[in-house]
Amino acid sequence: MDGQSLDGPGRAGRVRRLVARLALLVLAAAALYQGLWAQFAPRSFFYDFPAGLTWVAGDGPYNEHLVRDVGGLVNGLGAMAVVAALWMSAPLLVANAVAWTVYAVPHFVYHVNHPLAETSMQRWNVVVLTSEVVLPLLGLLGIGTLSRRRHARMLEGR
């Protein structure tokens, strides 16, 4: 039984691991796109995010400090998703899902309650924000790929 995943031998475990890893890498890419832009070109991010559509500027005056700090925080979440995707350990996958949920759920709620003026843009915004909730949860699929022996050791505390 050694080397088999908890969800069965072979293919099922590999598929779960691939889905988890891809979800985390897509999440990381989206986060780093936003975060690097906000941190290193805060004025451009404020007035042009995303792709020239000025979604951020509609919520108040420009604040470079705030935009850079939020960029750094989103970069941190993106880095966490990359590390979780590379190591695929249960503690990292859970920590990543918790951190993203703490960030993404209130972010989603805010934008649903403060919709963009253009309906088609609001639809896209909701899709993107929903992905920030769903993708880290898909990353948890990687937990089921532990070998039976490794899982038993974890339960025993070794």
GURO-490978 format. One record per residue (C-alpha): residue in one letter; chain; x negated, y, z negated. Coordinates in pm, whole numbers. Layout:
  aa  ch    east   north      up
   A   A       X       Y       Z
...
! end
This chain:
  aa  ch    east   north      up
   M   A       0       0       0
   D   A    -295     239     -43
   G   A    -308     510     218
   Q   A      65     496     285
   S   A     267     809     229
   L   A     550     822     -21
   D   A     798     852     262
   G   A     672     540     436
   P   A     367     431     627
   G   A     230     605     928
   R   A     431     828    1152
   A   A     688     974     908
   G   A     418    1098     673
   R   A     218    1249     959
   V   A     527    1425    1096
   R   A     614    1571     754
   R   A     257    1690     709
   L   A     250    1845    1057
   V   A     582    2026    1003
   A   A     463    2154     665
   R   A     129    2272     802
   L   A     285    2442    1108
   A   A     547    2616     891
   L   A     276    2751     662
   L   A      53    2866     948
   V   A     342    3048    1121
   L   A     426    3210     788
   A   A      63    3312     738
   A   A      34    3456    1090
   A   A     347    3668    1041
   A   A     229    3787     700
   L   A    -119    3875     821
   Y   A      25    4058    1124
   Q   A     224    4281     888
   G   A     -27    4297     607
   L   A    -338    4379     807
   W   A    -151    4644    1004
   A   A     -11    4803     687
   Q   A    -340    4790     499
   F   A    -571    4916     771
   A   A    -342    5146     973
   P   A     -78    5252     719
   R   A      52    5555     906
   S   A      95    5357    1227
   F   A     265    5076    1034
   F   A     502    5323     867
   Y   A     605    5491    1190
   D   A     576    5204    1439
   F   A     655    4872    1264
   P   A     751    4641    1424
   A   A     622    4696    1775
   G   A     717    5063    1792
   L   A    1068    5029    1646
   T   A    1018    5249    1334
   W   A    1206    5025    1088
   V   A    1006    5141     785
   A   A    1018    5517     847
   G   A    1395    5524     808
   D   A    1368    5455     434
   G   A    1196    5770     315
   P   A     880    5977     332
   Y   A     543    5829     423
   N   A     332    5714     128
   E   A     -10    5584     231
   H   A     -84    5432    -110
   L   A     240    5235    -114
   V   A     204    5111     244
   R   A    -158    4999     188
   D   A     -69    4824    -138
   V   A     224    4639      16
   G   A      -3    4540     305
   G   A    -254    4398      59
   L   A      15    4203    -124
   V   A     150    4055     199
   N   A    -208    3968     302
   G   A    -240    3785     -30
   L   A      71    3583      45
   G   A     -60    3510     394
   A   A    -394    3394     252
   M   A    -210    3172       5
   A   A     -14    3013     293
   V   A    -339    2947     484
   V   A    -504    2783     182
   A   A    -192    2572     116
   A   A    -186    2465     483
   L   A    -552    2363     474
   W   A    -554    2173     144
   M   A    -192    2049     139
   S   A    -212    1976    -235
   A   A     110    1963    -433
   P   A      14    2243    -676
   L   A     -81    2477    -390
   L   A     231    2396    -190
   V   A     452    2461    -492
   A   A     267    2782    -588
   N   A     298    2905    -228
   A   A     672    2832    -220
   V   A     729    3003    -555
   A   A     524    3312    -462
   W   A     697    3351    -125
   T   A    1041    3299    -280
   V   A     975    3567    -543
   Y   A     880    3807    -263
   A   A    1114    3703      17
   V   A    1452    3663    -152
   P   A    1472    4021    -289
   H   A    1329    4149      41
   F   A    1601    3963     229
   V   A    1875    4089      -6
   Y   A    1757    4449      33
   H   A    1767    4435     411
   V   A    2107    4265     422
   N   A    2245    4540     197
   H   A    2066    4817     391
   P   A    2107    4710     755
   L   A    1930    4865    1048
   A   A    2147    5098    1254
   E   A    2118    4889    1569
   T   A    2308    4562    1533
   S   A    2085    4356    1763
   M   A    1776    4467    1569
   Q   A    1947    4382    1240
   R   A    2014    4031    1370
   W   A    1644    3985    1449
   N   A    1550    4132    1113
   V   A    1772    3880     933
   V   A    1621    3593    1137
   V   A    1267    3700    1047
   L   A    1354    3754     680
   T   A    1529    3418     664
   S   A    1213    3255     798
   E   A    1019    3405     506
   V   A    1245    3205     274
   V   A    1270    2884     480
   L   A     910    2839     600
   P   A     753    2815     252
   L   A    1019    2561     159
   L   A     932    2359     470
   G   A     575    2368     345
   L   A     692    2158      51
   L   A     738    1869     296
   G   A     362    1824     266
   I   A     406    1703     -92
   G   A     569    1381      28
   T   A     252    1283     213
   L   A      52    1186     -96
   S   A     -69     828    -105
   R   A     100     600    -357
   R   A    -226     560    -549
   R   A    -289     935    -565
   H   A      71     996    -671
   A   A      39     735    -950
   R   A    -284     902   -1073
   M   A    -111    1242   -1077
   L   A     174    1099   -1284
   E   A     -74     946   -1528
   G   A    -247    1282   -1562
   R   A    -578    1179   -1404
! end
